[in-house]
Amino acid sequence: MTDLTYAIEEYLEQHTTPMDEVLSELYRETHLHAMNPRMVSGPVQGRFLQLLCQLIRPKRVLEIGTFTGFSTICMARGMAPDGLLTTIEANEEYEGIIRKYLSKAGVADRVQLIIGDAKTVIPALESGFDLAFIDADKVSYPIYYDLVMDRLNPDGILLADNVLWEGKVLNADTKERDTQAIRAFNDKVQNDPRVENVLLPLRDGLMIVRKVGS
Ligand SMILES: C[S@@+](CC[C@H](N)C(=O)[O-])C[C@H]1O[C@@H](n2cnc3c(N)ncnc32)[C@H](O)[C@@H]1O
């Protein structure tokens, strides 16, 4: 990250509603104890996810890639209070911290945590999601797109994180599998006649897709 990008990130954070105590504590604990803490959505993207959910008020949300539960809490706080957020995490080591902070945040009753590989879990889920957030292993993004689109309601929203992959997506000749998969994902969305989409340069790139209603 250049000095200017870093300064802008800081400025964005200073002009975004701050995290409350629970999210601040989770953010700190993630940085102290989790491997690769940079994976956490963080204060600006977290607030954006919450705001988006407050606007859409989804009843059913699907998250792929829970990590320590930061984005889960943000979305759960914004969604309809009688809604259900299903979140899938492959690494069972995170279960303790996820459940601890879901309780602290007061959203445990509206979150269903499934520990497992999303590629095998999603096919068994009932359709009818209003919003989905893809934020897991990058090589599987194109697969997740198909699985989620099949289960998304008309006018439903699909979000995908890290779609700029630190700018590496600009390299069409890349041999890196993650970058190739994200490029394939972005092209797949762009060429899908069923959707309208916008790629926002928020953090590491956030793709927002609307499944056009009938
Ligand atoms: C970028 S982190 C998620 C960050 C989280 N959404 C947040 O904003 O705080 C990606 C997570 O996806 C999980 N993951 C990777 N492959 C997965 C899979 N096949 N199924 C479910 N989760 C997976 C990883 O263990 C990791 O915790």
The ligand as a Tripos MOL2 file, in Angstrom:
@<TRIPOS>MOLECULE
LIG
   27    29     1     0     0
SMALL
NO_CHARGES

@<TRIPOS>ATOM
      1 C1        -11.5340  -13.1810    3.9380 C.3       1 LIG1
      2 S1        -11.9670  -14.2750    5.2050 S.3       1 LIG1
      3 C2        -13.6190  -13.7840    5.5960 C.3       1 LIG1
      4 C3        -13.6730  -12.4570    6.2720 C.3       1 LIG1
      5 C4        -15.0050  -12.1180    6.8710 C.3       1 LIG1
      6 N1        -16.0920  -12.2170    5.9090 N.3       1 LIG1
      7 C5        -14.9360  -10.7130    7.3960 C.2       1 LIG1
      8 O1        -15.2750   -9.7910    6.6470 O.co2     1 LIG1
      9 O2        -14.5110  -10.5160    8.5290 O.co2     1 LIG1
     10 C6        -12.2090  -15.7800    4.3370 C.3       1 LIG1
     11 C7        -12.6780  -16.9480    5.1800 C.3       1 LIG1
     12 O3        -13.1690  -17.9540    4.3060 O.3       1 LIG1
     13 C8        -12.8990  -19.2080    4.8680 C.3       1 LIG1
     14 N2        -12.9590  -20.2130    3.7990 N.ar      1 LIG1
     15 C9        -12.0080  -20.5200    2.8800 C.ar      1 LIG1
     16 N3        -12.4450  -21.4980    2.0750 N.ar      1 LIG1
     17 C10       -13.7000  -21.8160    2.4730 C.ar      1 LIG1
     18 C11       -14.6790  -22.7530    2.0330 C.ar      1 LIG1
     19 N4        -14.4310  -23.5690    0.9890 N.pl3     1 LIG1
     20 N5        -15.8520  -22.7990    2.6640 N.ar      1 LIG1
     21 C12       -16.1140  -21.9760    3.7240 C.ar      1 LIG1
     22 N6        -15.2310  -21.0650    4.1910 N.ar      1 LIG1
     23 C13       -14.0380  -20.9920    3.5740 C.ar      1 LIG1
     24 C14       -11.5120  -19.0390    5.4850 C.3       1 LIG1
     25 O4        -11.2560  -20.0120    6.4760 O.3       1 LIG1
     26 C15       -11.5910  -17.6050    6.0310 C.3       1 LIG1
     27 O5        -11.9540  -17.6010    7.3790 O.3       1 LIG1
@<TRIPOS>BOND
     1     1     2 1
     2     2     3 1
     3     2    10 1
     4     3     4 1
     5     4     5 1
     6     5     6 1
     7     5     7 1
     8     7     8 2
     9     7     9 1
    10    10    11 1
    11    11    12 1
    12    11    26 1
    13    12    13 1
    14    13    14 1
    15    13    24 1
    16    14    15 ar
    17    14    23 ar
    18    15    16 ar
    19    16    17 ar
    20    17    18 ar
    21    17    23 ar
    22    18    19 1
    23    18    20 ar
    24    20    21 ar
    25    21    22 ar
    26    22    23 ar
    27    24    25 1
    28    24    26 1
    29    26    27 1
@<TRIPOS>SUBSTRUCTURE
     1 LIG1         1 GROUP 0 **** ****
